[in-house]
Amino acid sequence: MENKLYFYNTLTRKVEQFIPNQEGKVSMYTCGPTVYHFAHIGNLRSYIMEDLLEKTLRYIGYDVKRVMNITDVGHLSSDADTGEDKMLIGAKREHKSVMDLAKFYTDAFMSDCGKLNIKTPEVVEPATNCISEFIQMVEKLLKDGYAYESGGNIYFDTSKLEEYHIFSNQTERELLVGVRDDVQEDGNKRNKSDFVLWFTKSKFDDQELKWDSPWGVGYPGWHIECSCISIKHLGEYMDIHCGGVDNIFPHHTNEIAQSEAYLGHKWCNYWFHVHHLNDKAGKISKSKGAVLTIPLLESKGYDPLVYRWFCLQSHYRKPLEFSFEVLDQMKAAYDKLVKRIGSLSREGDIDQERFAFFRKQFEDALCDDLNSSMAITVLYDVLKAEITDAAKYALIKDFDQVLSLNLTSAYAAKEEESAVDEELEAYILSRIEERKAAKKQKDYAKADAIRQELLEQGIVLEDTREGVKWKMA
């Protein structure tokens, strides 16, 4: 591996060289969605940038195994173990069973990822598949003195750790004031920062998903699932753990606490966090009313890859502000780019020395803390370079292994779609003329038959004072 990858490690609070536990191989974990609703585009920014990290690792020669959980139980409406399970809230809202809800929104999430060219991890594991692993971890934490039973629930005792707030240079008191002021105090806890490993029926009697355990019928806390699923599939030593910055505390803090107490050694060396997507009013989230989703962007005429293109223009560690005005600019730039690439000739020689030069520039940008905007600058430099079209096309196709923007196929697809649209419109107009002629000849049966035939193809005719208009049903 000629190039060395550097990125910001939240654990050490600095950009540092990535060195995996095993040469040439990377174990990587991504915090997956809680499938109680559609993923909003802010959620999806994190997955796009995590995808960029994985593809960069592969591009420079690593063999990557990536694991992602699906939270289908245990994530409460507050990250501080208060409120109802988000899955139960969603099931009540939509009058579905929790598992039907989980299936629907898991499929929706995977569909969104597919539209954004986000690679599916090698392992995608729902939390409900791993109840025995959760119980096993809780049992060992109890046995080793890191957990206790109180009020029917099992809590992790953070006072047993030398350092709990491992990600922050703030004091524990500052974090408790700054982050948890609005949290209802749980009188069962020995310490304010303790968190639930296992809830019993004494907590929520209307919880739909419950399992037998040594402590009574209940269900796991949210934090434990990522620890167990990652250890199950990646082993005791993990290279990279990913998530949004909102996962840092308490979720990832709690993961480290319970995982390292359970294992007895350091668990994960590198933590990769993606910053928020904002709009003018602040952080985009599901709690603010209308949810900005990929299907919503599609309904407004945006290719989902325009949103990926928008995300890649900005660094993953910086807040990114979304607006439709900016997205319109991104769409215009993306369409212009793919049209230019589509016009490149595939014929001609490729100067291997110049090819290697530009490829190295692209790698260098990515290996410098995933500088995706600089990588895109290299792409434009290639288009301006005095090299053959064939070399330009080959380089851009190579870059797109990481960027995943369909750069060499999008324009042809758009032209084909446009040709189909023109052909369809010509067909509809010809049928409208036939119907008009039939009505003029008072052959109303034929005119009605033409209207019905078009309707069956999803085409609605409307007779107006200005003439016949049509639209898709």
N, C-alpha and C positions, 0 to 999 in steps of 0.2 A: 504494500500500500504506500504509494509515493506521497500522497497528500495526507496531512494530519488535520483532523477535524477539531475545531475549537467551538465551544458554545457555553453559554452562561449556565452555571450550576447553582441553583437556588440554595443548595446545601452549604456551599462555601462562599456564596455571594460574590463570585467572580467568574470571568470567562477563563476557562482552562481547557487544556488538551484532553480529548476523550481517549481513555485507555481502557479497553474492555477487560473483564476478568479472564476471558479465554481468547487467545489470539485469533483474529479473523472472524470471530462470532460475537453477535450482540443479542442479549436478552432484553426485551423492551416491553413495558406495560403501559397501557393507556386506560385511564379512568373512562368507562363507557357511560352511556346515557341512562338516566332514570326514565323508564318508558311509560310515563303517565300522560304525555302530551307530545305534540310535534316538537322536534328540535328547532329552536330559532337560529337565525343566521349568526348570532353571537356565539352560541354553542359550537356551531359548525366552523367558525374561524379557528378554534383550537384544534379541531380534527384535521383541517387543511394544513396547518403548520406542523402538526405531528406527522402527517403524511409526508410533508416536505422533508422532515428530519429522517424518517425511515428510508425514503427514496434516495436521499443524499448518502446515507450510510451504504446502501446497496450500490450506488453509483461509483463510490470510491473503493468498492471491493469487499465490503463486509457481508457475511451471511447473517441475516436478521430473523429472529423469531419474535413475533409480536403477539401479545395477548391482550384482550379487552374483555371487561365484564359487561353484563347487562344487568342493571339494578331493577329487579322486578319485585323486590320486597325489602323492607327495612329502612328506607330513606324517609325520615320524617319531615314534616313541613318546616321545621327549624333544624339547622345543622347541629344544634345543641341538644338533641334528643328530646325535643318537646313537640307537641302537636300530633296530628294524625300522620300515618304513613301516606306519602304522596300517591302511591298506587291506589290506596283505598279512596282517597279524595277523587282521583280520576275515574275510578269505577263507579262511584256514586254519581258523579257528574254525567256520565255517559250511559248509565244503567246497563253496565256490562259486568261480567265477572272480572276479577283481577287478572286472571290468566288470558282471557280474551283481549282485555285492554293491552296487556303486555305484548301479545302477539301482533296486534294491530300496529302499535307504535314502534315496535322493533322493526317490523317490515317497512314502515314509513321512514325510519331512520336509515336503514340500509339502502333504501331507494334514493334518499337524499345524497348519501355518500357516493352511490354509484353515479349519480348525475354530476357530482363534483370531482369525479375521477379519484376518489379516496380509496386506496387499496384496502380490501377487507383483511383484517389481521388473520394470522394462521389459526388462532384460537379465539372464538367468541363464546363466552361462557355465562349463561344466566345464573344469578345468585341462587335461585331455587334448586339448581342442580347440585349444590355443594353444602347442604345442611350438615351432613356428617362431618365434613372438614371443619365447619364453624364450631360444632360442638367439641370436636377434638382439641381445637386451639383453646377454647374457653376452659376446658377441663385442665389443660396443662398450666394455663395462667393462674387458675385457682390453686392448683397443687403447689406451684412455685411461689405463691404469695403475692402475685401481681394483680390479683383480682379478688373481689369480695361480693357476697350476696347481701342485698339490702332491699327491703320492701318488695321482695319477689323478683327483683331484677339482678343481673350480674354486671358489676361495674369494673372497669379498669382503674387501678389505684395509681394515679400519676405521681403521688408523693414518693413512690418507690424508685423513681428514676432520678438520676443525678441531673439530667437535663431533659426537660419535657419540650420546651419551646425551642426546638433545635433549629428551626428555620429563621428565627428572628433575633435581632440584637436588642429588641425591647425586653424589658423586664416582664415577669409574669403579671405583676400588678397592672402595668400599662396595657397589656394585652386584654386582661379581664375587663378593664374599664373601656378600652377602645372598641373591642369587638363584641363583648357579651353584655353590654348594658341593658339591652332589650330582652334578654333571656330570662324566662321565669326560673327561679331557683328551684332545683330539685332537692327536697329535704332528705332524700335517701342517700345523697352523695356525701362522702367524707370530705372531699375537696371540690371546689367549684369546677376545676378543670377535668375531673373524672368523667368518663363517658361510658355509655352502655354497650356491653358486649352481647347481651341476650335479654330480651324482654319476655316476661311471662304474661299469662292471661290477666294477671292483676293490673296490667297497664292499660290495655285496650281490649275489652271483651268483644267488640265488633270486628276485630281484625279477621279478615277472611282466610289468610294463609297462616296456619299455625302447625307446629310440629312437636312431637314428644321430645323431651330432653331430661337430663338428670335433675333439672330445677323446676320442672313443670312444663305444661304445654305453652309454647310461645314461638318467638321468631327472632332472627338475628338483628343486631344493630347494623347500621349502614357501614360503618368504618371497617368492620371485620372482613367483609366480603372481598375487598380488594387484596388484603393481606393473604387470605387463604387461596384465592384463585391464582394469584401470581406465584405463590410458593408451590402450589399443585402443579403448575405447568412450566415454571421457569426454574424451580429449585430454590435453594437457600440463599443464593447469591445472585442479585440482579444488577444489570448494568444501568438501565435508564428507566425512570418512572415519569410519565407525562401527565399533564392536566392543565386546566385553566388556573389563573392566579387565585381565583376564589376558592380553589381546592387546598391551597397551602395551609390555611388554618380554618377550621380544625381538622379537616379530613385527612390530609397527608401527614400532619403532625401526629394524629392518632394512629395512623397506619404504621409509622415508624416506631412509635411507642410500643404497640402491641406486638409487632413483628419481631423487633429486636429483643424484647422480653421473652418471647416464645422461642426464638432461635438461639439466643445467647451470644450473638455476634452482630456486627454491622451487616445490614441487609442490602441496601441499594446505594451505589456510589454517586449517581448523577440524577438530578431532578430538573426536569425541563418544564417550564411553565409559560403559557401564552397569555398575553394581556387581554383586557376587555375590548369588545366592540362597543362603541358608544354612538348615540345620536346627540343632537343638540341639547336634549333634556337629560342626558346622562347615560349610564350603562343600559344596554338593551337586555331585557329579561322577559320571562313569561308573566311576571307579576304586574306588568305595567299596562295590561289591556290587550290591544290587538297584537298578535304574534307575527313577527316578520319571519316568514318561512320560505324555503325554496319554491314550493308550489305557488306561493303568492308572487314571488319574483317572476316565475314563469307566466303567471296569468297577466302580468304587466308587460310581457314580451321580452324578458331578459333570459338569455341562455344562462343556465347555472354556472357555466365556466367563466362568464363575465364576472361573477362574484368571486370565483377563485382568483382570477386575474387581478381583481381589486385588492384582495387580501395579500397577494404576493408583492404588491407595490410597496408594502409597509413592513417594517421589522416586527417580528413576533413579540418583542419585549416592549413595544410602544403601544399605547392606546390608539385605536383606529376609529375615526369618526365616519359614520355611515350617513349618506343622504342619497336620495334618488337623483339629484343633480350631478353628484360625483359619479354615481353609477352610470348615468347617461354618457358622461365623458369617457368612462372606462369601456363602455360598449362601443363607442365610436372608435376608440383607439384599438380595441381588440379586433373589430371588424376590418379596420384598415390594415392591421398587421397580418391577419390570416389571408386577406386578399393579396397582399404583397408576396407572402410566402407561396400562395397558390399559383402565382404567375411565374415562379422560378422554374427554369428548365432543369430537367433531371439529367440532361446529357452534358458530358464534359469531364475533364480530368479533375482529380482531387489532389491538391498539393498536400502531402501527408505532414510536412513540416509545419505549414500554416494551420492545418487542421489541429495538430497537437498543440500549437500555440494558443488557439482560441479555446480549445477544450480545457487547457490548463487554467486559463483566465476564468472560465466558468466555474471550475472546481474550486479555485482559490476564493472566489466570492462566496460560494456555499460553505466552504470550510472556515470562513471568517465569521463565526457566530450566525450561520445561516442568513447571510446578507442577500436575500432574494431580490431586492430591488437592484443591487449591483449585478446580480446574475442576469437580470432582464436587460440591463445596460449592455452587458457583453453580447446578448442576443441581437440588440440593435446595431452594435459595432460590427457584428458579422454581416448583417444586411448591407452595411455601408462599405465593407472592406472590398479591396480590389482582388477578389478571388472569383473563381467560376461559380455559376449558379449551382452547379452540382455539389460543390464544396459547401456552399451556404446551406443548401437543402439538407445535406448529410449532417452538418453540425447542428442545425435546428432540430432535426429528428432525434439526434443524440441528446440534446439538452432537454427535449420534451419527455425523456424518461423520468426526469425529476419534476419539471414544471407541470406536466400532465394537463396541458391546455388544448390538446388535439390540434397543435399548430400546423401539422402537415396534412391534416384531413378535413379540418373544419370548413375551409373555403369550398372544396369540392362538394361537401355535404350540403352547404348552403345553396350552391348553384343547382344541385340536383333537386333540392326542395323547391327552389324558385321555378325550375322548369316544370315540376309537377304541378305547382300552383297555377302557372300559366296555362298548362294543358287542361286542368280542371275547370278553370274559368272559361276557357274557350268552349268546352263541352257544355257547361251550364248555359252559356249564352245561346248556343245553338239550339238547345232544348227549349229555352224561353221563346226563341223565334218560332220554333215548330208549334208551340202551344198557342202563340199569338196568331199564327196562320190558321190553326184549327178553330180557334174562337171566331175568327173572321168568317170562316166557312160554316159557323154554327155547329161545329162538331164538338160539342161540350164534353162528350164522353171521352174523346181523345185528349182534350185539354186537361180534364180532371185526372186522367190516367198518367199524363206527363208529370203533373204536380205531385201525385202520389208516388210515382217512381223516384222522383228527386228526393221526396221526404224520406223514403226508405233508405236513401243513401246519406241521410243527415243534412239535406239541403232544403231550406225553407224558402218558399216564394211568397212575396208580399205584393199585392196589387195596390198601387198608390196612384194619386193624381198625376205624379211625375212619371209613371210607368211602373214596370215590374222590377222589384228589387229582390235580391237574394242574400241569404246569410246561412252560416252553418248552425245547425240545431245545437 
